[in-house]
Amino acid sequence: MLARDRTQAGRTMRLLLPLLLHVGALGSDHIRGPEEVSGMERSSLTVWCHYDPNWETYRKWWCRGAARDSCKILVQTTESEWKMRKGRVSIVDSQRSHVFIVTMEELRPDDADVYWCGIARTGVDFAFPVKVTIRSAFATITTATTTTITTTVFTAPVTPEGTTGSPTVSSHHFVDR
């Protein structure tokens, strides 16, 4: 490569770099959501993904996977259907409010992962990552049983000619708590 070509390539990169950084940040500029949500095992959780005006008629999606470009879309709206359900996941696009709502039901421990709120568009989709954690529905409960033993003994002296005084009485009590 000639020195002049290298200089031209350097100039081109300097001009393109801010544009590439802007394109990479588009998702967070036009769509927002919680960074992290948590749900209890066997229950459901809801995520509200807010978007800017003018994106009402675009398809909205919810996908799973740490890498945005390879995540698996679990559910999405269409141009004509603003409410969709697939398995345990549903999505509703409230276009007037500029928010779409994703609900995951019957949560399982293996549902914990990174998910994405997204808007499909020509070029790179807008997307926002959401970390989902699942809390166990089972709490460990430790119980202890206490046993109290009470012994009471009454005695009276015995003489060879016979018994004088009170008879001997013994009692034992067991109490479980």
LINGI-V999055 format. One record per residue. N is the residue number from 1. OMEGA is omega in degrees with one decimal (999 if undefined). D_CENTER is the distance of its C-alpha to the mean C-alpha in Angstrom with 2 decimals. Layout:
BEGIN
{{N | OMEGA | D_CENTER} {N | OMEGA | D_CENTER}}
END
This chain:
BEGIN
{{1 | 179.6 | 52.67} {2 | 180.0 | 55.07} {3 | -179.4 | 54.48} {4 | 179.3 | 54.60} {5 | 178.3 | 51.86} {6 | 178.2 | 49.63} {7 | 178.9 | 50.18} {8 | 178.8 | 49.34} {9 | 177.5 | 46.13} {10 | 178.3 | 45.14} {11 | -179.9 | 45.82} {12 | 179.4 | 43.81} {13 | 179.0 | 40.77} {14 | 178.8 | 41.13} {15 | -177.0 | 41.21} {16 | -174.9 | 38.33} {17 | 177.7 | 35.91} {18 | 178.2 | 35.13} {19 | 179.1 | 34.71} {20 | 178.6 | 32.31} {21 | 178.5 | 30.23} {22 | 178.7 | 30.22} {23 | 179.4 | 29.18} {24 | -178.6 | 26.30} {25 | -176.6 | 25.09} {26 | -177.0 | 25.52} {27 | -177.1 | 21.90} {28 | 178.2 | 20.94} {29 | -171.8 | 24.18} {30 | 179.4 | 23.67} {31 | -177.7 | 19.97} {32 | 177.2 | 17.41} {33 | 176.8 | 13.88} {34 | 177.4 | 11.35} {35 | -178.3 | 11.04} {36 | 173.7 | 7.54} {37 | -178.5 | 4.97} {38 | 178.3 | 3.12} {39 | 179.2 | 4.26} {40 | 176.8 | 7.27} {41 | -179.2 | 8.70} {42 | 178.2 | 11.29} {43 | 178.5 | 10.24} {44 | 174.5 | 9.03} {45 | -177.8 | 7.17} {46 | 178.4 | 9.46} {47 | 177.7 | 9.90} {48 | 179.2 | 13.49} {49 | -177.4 | 15.24} {50 | 177.9 | 18.68} {51 | -178.5 | 21.69} {52 | 174.4 | 25.31} {53 | -179.1 | 28.19} {54 | 176.9 | 30.13} {55 | -175.3 | 27.12} {56 | -172.3 | 27.00} {57 | -179.9 | 28.63} {58 | 178.2 | 26.71} {59 | 176.1 | 24.24} {60 | -178.1 | 20.53} {61 | 177.5 | 18.00} {62 | -178.4 | 14.39} {63 | -175.5 | 14.34} {64 | 176.6 | 12.55} {65 | -175.9 | 13.96} {66 | -179.0 | 14.55} {67 | -176.8 | 17.97} {68 | -175.6 | 18.34} {69 | 179.6 | 21.73} {70 | -179.9 | 20.73} {71 | -177.6 | 17.33} {72 | 179.3 | 17.52} {73 | -179.5 | 17.60} {74 | -179.4 | 15.84} {75 | 177.6 | 17.37} {76 | 175.0 | 19.81} {77 | 172.1 | 22.38} {78 | 178.8 | 26.06} {79 | -177.1 | 28.91} {80 | -178.0 | 29.94} {81 | -178.7 | 26.74} {82 | -180.0 | 24.35} {83 | -178.2 | 22.21} {84 | 176.3 | 20.98} {85 | 175.7 | 19.08} {86 | -178.3 | 18.59} {87 | -177.6 | 17.44} {88 | -174.9 | 14.14} {89 | 176.0 | 13.42} {90 | 179.3 | 15.56} {91 | 177.9 | 16.62} {92 | 179.5 | 19.12} {93 | 176.3 | 21.13} {94 | -171.2 | 22.71} {95 | 177.4 | 25.42} {96 | -178.1 | 27.27} {97 | -178.0 | 24.35} {98 | 178.5 | 23.39} {99 | 167.8 | 19.75} {100 | -171.1 | 17.88} {101 | 179.1 | 15.04} {102 | 176.9 | 12.54} {103 | 174.5 | 11.25} {104 | -176.0 | 9.38} {105 | 178.0 | 11.00} {106 | -175.2 | 11.60} {107 | 178.6 | 8.24} {108 | 178.4 | 9.38} {109 | -178.1 | 8.84} {110 | 172.3 | 10.06} {111 | 179.8 | 7.51} {112 | -177.3 | 5.87} {113 | 171.3 | 8.02} {114 | 177.8 | 9.50} {115 | -179.2 | 10.17} {116 | 165.7 | 13.10} {117 | -178.3 | 14.54} {118 | 173.7 | 18.18} {119 | 179.8 | 21.71} {120 | 178.4 | 24.26} {121 | 176.5 | 27.60} {122 | -175.8 | 30.69} {123 | -178.8 | 30.20} {124 | 178.0 | 26.85} {125 | 170.9 | 23.98} {126 | -179.5 | 22.21} {127 | 178.6 | 18.56} {128 | -178.3 | 15.84} {129 | 177.6 | 12.98} {130 | 177.3 | 9.35} {131 | -180.0 | 7.16} {132 | 174.9 | 3.59} {133 | -178.5 | 3.04} {134 | 177.6 | 4.13} {135 | -179.5 | 7.12} {136 | 177.9 | 10.42} {137 | -176.7 | 12.35} {138 | 175.9 | 15.52} {139 | 177.8 | 17.14} {140 | 179.4 | 20.26} {141 | 179.4 | 23.27} {142 | 177.4 | 26.53} {143 | 178.2 | 29.73} {144 | 177.0 | 33.24} {145 | 179.1 | 36.52} {146 | 177.3 | 39.55} {147 | 178.1 | 43.03} {148 | 178.8 | 45.99} {149 | 178.3 | 49.50} {150 | 178.4 | 52.48} {151 | 177.0 | 56.03} {152 | -178.7 | 59.11} {153 | 173.5 | 62.60} {154 | 179.5 | 65.93} {155 | 175.1 | 69.14} {156 | -179.9 | 72.89} {157 | 179.5 | 75.84} {158 | 177.7 | 77.81} {159 | -178.0 | 81.63} {160 | -177.8 | 83.87} {161 | -177.5 | 85.73} {162 | -177.5 | 82.61} {163 | 173.2 | 79.47} {164 | -179.8 | 79.64} {165 | -176.7 | 76.80} {166 | 176.0 | 73.44} {167 | 178.3 | 71.97} {168 | 179.4 | 69.05} {169 | 175.9 | 65.63} {170 | 173.6 | 62.33} {171 | 178.4 | 58.85} {172 | -179.9 | 55.45} {173 | 175.8 | 52.18} {174 | -179.8 | 48.72} {175 | 176.3 | 45.76} {176 | 175.2 | 42.21} {177 | 999 | 39.33}}
END
